[in-house]
Amino acid sequence: MPHLHFDILLIAFVVLLRHSTATQGVSISEVKPNVSPLSGGVEVFITGKEFGDSVKAEFSAQLGVLTLPLTFVINPDQTRTASFIAPRANQTLSAFGSWVRIVDGHAYSAPLSFYWEDPVVISSVFVTPSSGRTQYNVFGSGFYQGILCASPIHTPVAADVKSTTELVCFLANKGTVYELILIQKSGATVSYPLIKTTGTTGASPTSSTSSSTSSTSSTSTSSTASTTSSTSTGSTTGSGTTGVVTRYGSATHLYAWAGAADRTDPDYVAIIDVVPGSPTYKKVVGKAELPHDLAVNNEPHHMQFINNNTMLVAGGLFTQFTRPQSVFFWNVSNPVAPTFVKADIPQTSSAPDEFIAVPKGGFLVTLMGAMDGSSPGAIGEWDANLNMVGEWPPLAERPVGFNPHGISLDVDRDMLITTDFFDPRSSFVKSPPLLLRDTIRIWKPWSKRRISATVKIPEGQGMMDIKFLPHNTDGLAYTTNFGSQGMLIWAINTSNSQALPVFNVSSFYNCSQRDFMYHSPVPGGTKWVVTNSYSGLLILFDIADPVNPILIDSIVFGIATGIHSIDISDDSRYVGVSGYFLDEDDFGIIREDGDRCVHIAELTSVGLVKTDFSVNLDTDVPYPIRPHMIRFYNTRTTTRPT
């Protein structure tokens, strides 16, 4: 974005947001059914709160056209249900931009997914077995890109759609397949019986009457659930294969959320094979993609697996300056071909940064900026149904300089802790000097969703990250700051709101003010790892004595390699890191690129060792991309660390 036009675009964005953001209070929680044939005509029942009998519906297939209700009732729990006739659509709509919302006077709700699909019909299936997998040529009608293939013993995989009447499914040989299943984007399924057909013997199917009736539609977040079973390290079923020997815990893939370096090509999550011995080891084998109108110039930042690793959520740090949608969701039941679910718009804040999964499902995310990218920001909360619960604290209670970035949750103690990093808008070329923050916020108890204490760090110059120490009786958390004494690790005591410097990293390494440290505990022990972005360091500590951590070892990737994000394998033996921090190019003052690589190191009993795993996303993909955040796709772990 040319910076000469920044102010004009920002004003236009704010005006657009005021007209496109849902009004708080009016909401919808359920749409039944959530799919219509292209011809329309289906009666759709919408349930929600805070609307009356004058309510109208707007469907994305006919933007700006308001549909009058057929019926309206107030339910016993005081929710309302209104019914509407779905309009026709000119084409299959099963991606972003496919929704319905309600309008009541000048108030309107956030949209919920609504799909237009004609039923898929299977007329015949021809089976061709081969070594390792079986090919299913499917003939019928209503086929389109995005349909998934499955069976009672196979997790869904993307179909190779040749035309509206032909597609091909490839399923691994893993047992007898009695039935082939096609899954539409809305979640509707159609099955076809394969009599006497087996993926191992390749016997041809006996002629039979085909099934041409879809099952009852359900949302795509629940209809493509994986049949992954728990496995020990050394084998996995999560990717639809058996007998695969994994190395990095139970991970079969590594996800890298990356932005196009030229800011004109699409951003995407690169999915990399991490199974040694695989013919595609260290290769990008899949993508989690965004719809065309959301795919460019997001500045991809952090991401997290949620809901027992069935969903992926990711954020675009600076999307608020080009479009309001900034929080993106994919169903990852098929790990190499995730399905885009939706994009959300925070109501009073922007600049999503760090995501953490919560045990009951859903997640929390730090939202660094206000709606215009300035201050204050908020903590966003979404539930297991991917609905936004709220932004905390309430807008009127947000303190000056509240720009949360780092976040950590102690579920057992009902405590949250966050760091303030910088005012996002102040990092742009025509803005005042960069406003770095020096504060830590303690939320105790977190269940009240209020800040209970603020801790100031002496000479604070942007408090980027913070993590609780596991099982610490004082509720200690580590953060880092560069000041006149160098790069200091601080222990924040949440029981008395005090900060204590516990380690000077500059005593061992030539750190820079351009360095920012990202922290991660190693689950199940007393080890702690950090990255130092500009200096290109991965450092391992022993924290058995948390106020006297001991430096064990380090790996030096090199100056300006941008080593930043961390993810630990689920056996606590490997650590993945990414080589990109933040480069605002010609519109900002932060210019911290990196080597644009993804690396994996081994955590041994005595230190850190580089492995053979290093993937260059500057050169090994069709166009250069910048990987900010990485995550192992684990087939065994069902919860993610907070």
N, C-alpha and C positions, 0 to 999 in steps of 0.2 A: 504494500500500500504506500504510494508516495506520501511523504510526510507533509508536503505542502497542502494536501487536501485533508489532513487528519481532523482538524477542528470542524470542518463542514460535515465530514462523514460522521463524526461523533454526535453532532447535533441531530443529524438525520436519524442516526441509530436510536437515540433517546426518544425521539418522536415516534418512531416505529414501535419501539418497545412498549410505550404507553398504550398503543392501540392494539398490540398483539399479545400482551401478557395477561394471563387469567386474573380475574378479580378475586381477591381473597374472600372466602365465605361461601360463594357459589361453587359447588363441586359435584362431580359425578364419580361413582365408585364401581358401577357395573353396567355393561352393555350386553344385552341378550336379545337375539343372537348377535355375534360380532362379525358376521359375514353375510353378504348378499350376492345373488347372481348379478352379472353385468346389467341385466335388464331392470334391476331394482324391484320394487314392489313388496319387499319383505317388511313386516311390522317389527319394529325394533323397540325394545323396552329399555329405558335408561333410568337408572336409580341413582339418587344423590341427595344433596342437602341444600337448604337455603334458596329454593326457587318455588315459584307459585304456578297457578294454572295458566298464566299468560306466557309460560316458557315456550321457547322455540328451539329448534335444532339446526345446526349447520354441519353439513357433511362435506368432507374435503373433495368429493367428486364434483360438487357444485359450490365453489367458494362464493361467499357473499349472498347466497340464497338461503333464506330462513324458512324452515318447514314448520307448519302448525301442528300441534299435538292432536292425536286421535282420542287419547284417554289421559286422565290425570288422577292419581290417588295419593293420599297421605297414608303411609304405612304405620303399623302400631309402634314402631321404634322411632317415629317422627321423620324418617326419610321419605322422600317423594319418588314416585315412579310415573313417568310419562311415556307414552308410546308414539312413534312416528313412522311414516312410510319412507323407507330408504329410496333415494333417487337412483336413476340409472347411471352407469359409468361407461365411458367410451373404450376403456381398456382395463386389463387386470391391474388392480391396485393392491399391492401386498407388501409395500415397503414404507419408508418414511413419507409423510404426506398423505397417508391413508388413515383417516380418523373421523371422529364425530365429537362435537361439543355442544353444550347447551348455552342459550342466550336468554336472559331474563331482564328485559329493560336495557340498562347500560352495563349490566353485570354478565360476565360469561365465565365458563369453567375452563380448566385445562382440558386438552383433548385426550380421549382414550382411543386405542387402536380400533379401527373398523375396516373390513376388507371387502373388496369386490372381486369375486372369483366365480367363474362358471365351473360346475362340477367336473372333475376329471373322470373320464371313462376309460377302462381298460378292456379292450376287445380280445387281445391275444398276447401271449408271451412265448418267446422262443429262447431256449436255454443252450448256451455253448460253454461247456466246462473247459478249463485249461489248468495248467500248473499254478497253484497258489490262489486262484480266484476263478469265479464263474461269471460269464457275461449273460445278462438278461436283456434281450431286445424286446421292448414293450411297444405295442401298437394300440392306438385308441384315439381319444380326442381331448382337447382342452389343456394340452401340455404347454408349459411355459418355463422360462429360466427361473431357477430357485426351488423347484420341486426336489424333495429328498426321497431316496430309496431306503428301504429297511426290510427286515423280516423279524419274526419272533425271536431270533437268536443273533441279529445284527443290529448294531447301533446305526442311526441314520447317516447316509453319505449322500453327497450331491449327485443328482442324476445328470447325465450328459444328454441334454435336450437337443435333438436334431431338428425337430419341427413341432408344430402343434399336434401332430398325429404320431410321432415316433420319438422315443427316448431310449437310452441305454443305461442299465445299472451294472456296476461291477461290485460283487460281494465276495469277501474272502471265503475260502473253503474252510469251514469250521463245524460242519455237521449237516444234518438233513434240513432242507428248507421246504416246508410244506406250503408256505404262503408268501407271496411278494406284496409289500406294502408301499404305497406312494403317499407322501405327506405333503400337503399344500402349505403355503406360507401362513395361512390362517390357522393351521393346525388340523384342518379337515383331512381325513384319511380315506383311501380306497384300497381294498385288498383284492388279490387274485389268487385262487388256490392252485398250487402246483402239485398235482397228484403224482406220486412216485418219483419225485424229483429230489436229488441230493447233490449238494455241492461237492461231494467227494467222488461219487461215481459218475455223475453227469448224465444220469438217465433222462430221456426226453419226457416231457409232460404228456399225460393223457388228455385228450380234448375234453373240455368241460365248459359249462356255462360261466361266463365271466361275471364278475361283480361290478356293477356300475353305479352303486349307491354309496355316497360318502357317509361316514359315521358322523355323529353329532359334533358340530364344530366346537373347538375350545381354543383358548389362547395359545399362541406359539410358545410361550414360556413354559408351558406344562405338557404340551403334546408331543414334544420330541425328546422326552427324557431318555437319558442314556441307560443302557443295561449294564453299566460298569459294575464290576464286583470288586471287593477288596482283595488285593494280591500282595504278596511279599515282594521285596526288592529282588529283581532278577526276572520278573515276568510281569506282563500287563495285559489287561483286557480292555482298557479305556479307549484304545484307538481302533478297536475292532480286530485285533490280531492276538494270536496266542503264541506262547513260547518265545516271545521277544525278550532278550536280556537287556535290561536297562542298567544304566550306570549311575545316573544322577538321581538317587532315590528311586521313586516310581515314575519319574517324569518321562514322558514320551516326546514332549515338545516344549519349546520355550517361546513365549510370546514377547514381541518387542513392539511397543506402541510408538510409531515413528512418523515424522512429518517430512514431506518433500522439501529438499533443500532449496529448490527454486520457488517455492510457494505458489506454483501454478499447477503442478501435477497433484494427483490425489494423495492424501494421507491415508495410512492404513496400519493395522496390526500385522506385522510379519510373523508368520508361524514357522519355526525352525525345527527340523528333526534333530533330536538329541539322543538317538539310540545308536551307539557305536555298532558297526557291522551292517547297519542299514545302508542300502545303495544311495540313499539321499541324506546320509548323516552330514550335518552342518549345512544343509541346503534349506532355502525357503520353500516349503511344500504347500503353503496355504496362506490365506489372508482373511482377516476380519475387516471387511470393507464398509465404507459409509456410502449412503446414497449420493448421487452425483451433486445435488444441491447443497450437501453438507461436507463434501470431501476435501475441500481446498482451504489452506491457510488457517488451520485450527491451532497451530502450535501445540501438537500432542504432548501431553505432560504425563500425569500419573494414571494408573489403572489398577484394578483389583478383581480377582475372582470372588464371587459371592454366592450365597444360596447353595452351599455344599458343592462348589465348583461347577455348577450348571450354568451360571450366567457370568458375563464379563461386563464390567462398567469401566468407562474411561472418560477423561475430561480433556477439553480443549482450553488451554490457558487464556488465549486471547480471542476466542470466537466472538466475544461480546462487541468487538469493533467491526465485525462484518455481518453477523447474524445472531439472533438471541439464543439459539440452541447450543448448549455447551456440554451436556452430560449424555453420553451415548451408551446404549445397551445392546449386547449380543447374547443369543443363546449359543452355548458352546458344547451342546450334547454331542455334536460331531466336531472333534477338536481341530480338524484341518479345514473345515468349511463352516465356520460359525454363521448363524443367521441373524441379521440385524433386526432388532425388535423395535426400538424407538429412540428418540432424542428428547431430552427434557430441558426446560428453561427454569433456572432458579428465579424466584419471584422478587427478591429484594437485594440480590447480590450477584457476583460474577467471579470469573477467574478460578475455576475449580482446580485444586491442587492434589493434596494427598487423600487417598481413599483407604478406609479400613472397614473390613467386614465385621459384622456383629453376629454373635452366636445364634440369635433367634431368626436370622435372615435379614437381608437388607444391609445398609452400610451408612457410615458417616463420611463426610468429605469437608475439607477446609475450602472455603470460598474466599479468596484473598481480598477481593474488592467489592465495592458497592456496585449498583447497577451501571454506573458510568465508568467503572474501572478505578475509581478513586477509593476513598475510605468512608465508613468502615465496612469490613467484610462480615462473614458469618460462618457458622458451622451448619452445613446442610445435612438433613436426615431423611433417608428413604427406607420404606419398609420392605418386607420380603416379597410383596406383590409389585415392587418397583414403583410405588406411589410415593410422592414426596410428603413427608410428615410435617416438616417445618424447617425454619432457619433460626438458629439460636446464637445469642440471646435475642429476644424480641427487638425489633428495630429501634425502639425508643430507648433501650437499655444498652446499646452497643457503645463501648468506650471509644474515645479518641485514639487513633493509632492502632485500631484493632484490624490487623491484616493477617489472619491465621494461615500458617503454612504447615508446620510440623504438627502431628497429632498422635496421641497414644491413649488407649483405653485400658483401665484396670477393672475388669468386669466384677471380680470378687469384692473389690473395695468400693465399687460404685464411684469411680473417679475418672475424670478426663483431664488431660493436660495438653495445652497447645502453645505454639510459639508464634510470634508476630515477625514477619520477614521484611516486606517492603510494600509501599503503596504502588500497585501496578501501574497506574496512570503516570506516576512520577518518573517512570523509566523511559518515557517516550521523548523524542528529540526536542519537541517544542515545549516540554514541561519544565517545572522548576528542578533543582538538583534532586537526585535520587533520595527518597525518604526511607532510610533503613530504620528498622524498629529494634528496640532493646528490651522487649517485655515477654514474659512467660505468663500464661493464664491458667489458673487452677480452677477446675469445676468440681466442687465437692459439696454435696453429692451430685453426680452427673444426672441422676434421675430428676432433679429440679430444673435442669437445662439452663442454669445460671452460673456466671463467673463468681466464684467465692473469694478469690485472692489474685493479686497481680504481683509478680516478682520482676524487679528491674535488674538487668545484668550490667555491671559497671563497664563503660566503654562499649556498650552493645552496638554492633554494626551489622544487624540483620540476623535474627535468630531463626535459622532455616529449619532445623529438625529437632525432634525430641522423642525419646522412647523410655517407657518405664522399664526398670530392671525387674526381671521375673522373680516373683516370690520374695520380694524385699519387704521386710517388716516395717520399714520407715516410709514406704511408698516413694523411693528414690527414682528419679528419672535423669538421664544424661542429655545434655545439649552442648553446643560448642559455639565459641565466639573468638574472633580475631581482634586483639587490642594491642596496646603498647607493649605488653609482655609476650606477645605472640599468640599462637593458636591454643586456647585453653578449653579443656573439657570441664564442664560444670555439672555438679550433682545438685539437683533441685529436690529439696525435702518437702514433700507435700503435707507432712504432718505439722510443720511449723512455718512453711512458706519462706524458707531460707535457701540461699544459693551458696555453694562452696566449690571453689576451683580444686579439682582433684588430679589433673594431669596437664602438663605443658607439652603439647605435641611438637612445638618449635624447638624444644631441647634436643630432639632427635632428627628433625627434618627441617629443611629450609622452606617453611610455609609462606604463603602470600596472602595479602588481603583479598585476593581474587579467589582464594580457596573457600569452599563451603563444604561442611562435613555432613554426610548422610549416615545414620546410625542403624544398626540392627543387632538385636540379641541373637545368639545361636540357641535355638530351642533345646531344652533338656540338659543344660549344663551351665558352666560359669564362663563361657567365652562371649566376646563381643567384637563385632567388626564394624569398621567405619571406612568410608571413602573420602578422599580429599580431592576435589574436582580438578582444580587447575594444576596442582602438583602431580596428579595422576597416580595417587596412592590407594592401595587397599591395605588396611592395618588391622592386625588381630591383637586383642587384649585378653588378659585373664582378669575377671572381676570378682573373684572369690571374696576379696576385701573391697567392697564397692567404693570406699573413700580413698583407696590406694591401688588403683588399677595398675597392672603390670603389662608392659608392652612385650608381646611374644615374638611377632614377626611381621613382615610387610612384603608386598610386591609393588615394584615401581613400574608402572606402565609408560611413564614419560610425561614431561611438561606439556600442558595444553591438550592432554588426551581427554579431558572432561569426564573422568571416571566418576560416576554419580550413583545411580540407583543400585539397590542390592536386593537379591532374593536368595534365600537359603533353601537347599533341597530338603525334602521331607524326611531324609535320614540324617540331617545335620552334618553331612560330610562334604558338601560342595557349596560354593557361593558363586552366584552369577552377578556380573556387573555390566553396566552399559557406559558407552563413551560419548555422552553428549549432555551438556548442562542447559544452556539457553543462549540462543543467538537471535537478537531482535533485528538483525540486518539493518536496512536503511531507515527503519522507523523508530529505532530505540537506541539506548546507550549501553545496554548489556550485550556484549559480544563474546560469549563464552561457548564456542563450538566444542568439538572434540574429535577423537579419531573415528567416530561413528561406527564403532565396532561393539560386538557383544562377546564377552570373555567369560570363561568359567575357571575357577581355581579350586583346588582341593584343600579341605581343612583336615590336616593330619594331627596326630597326637602332639607334634612338636612345632607345627607352624603351618605356613601356606605354601602351596606348590602350584605353579601354572600347569594346566592341562593342555591337550592338543586342541581344545575347543576355542576357536576365535573366528568369528564371522564378520566380515567387513561389509556393512550395509551402505557404504559409499560406492563400492565397486562391484559387489556380488549380486546386485539386483538391477532391474532395467534402468532405473534412474536413482541418483543419490538420495538417501533418506537419513534422517537424524533420529536415532533411537533413544528416547529419554527414559522410558521405564520398561523393565523386563519382569516377567513372571514365569516360573516353571509351571507347566500344565501337568499336575500330578494325577495319577490314576488311583492312588491309594488314599491320599489325605482327603477328608471330607470337611475339614474346617481350615481356615486360614488364620495365621497369627495376627493379633491386633497390635 
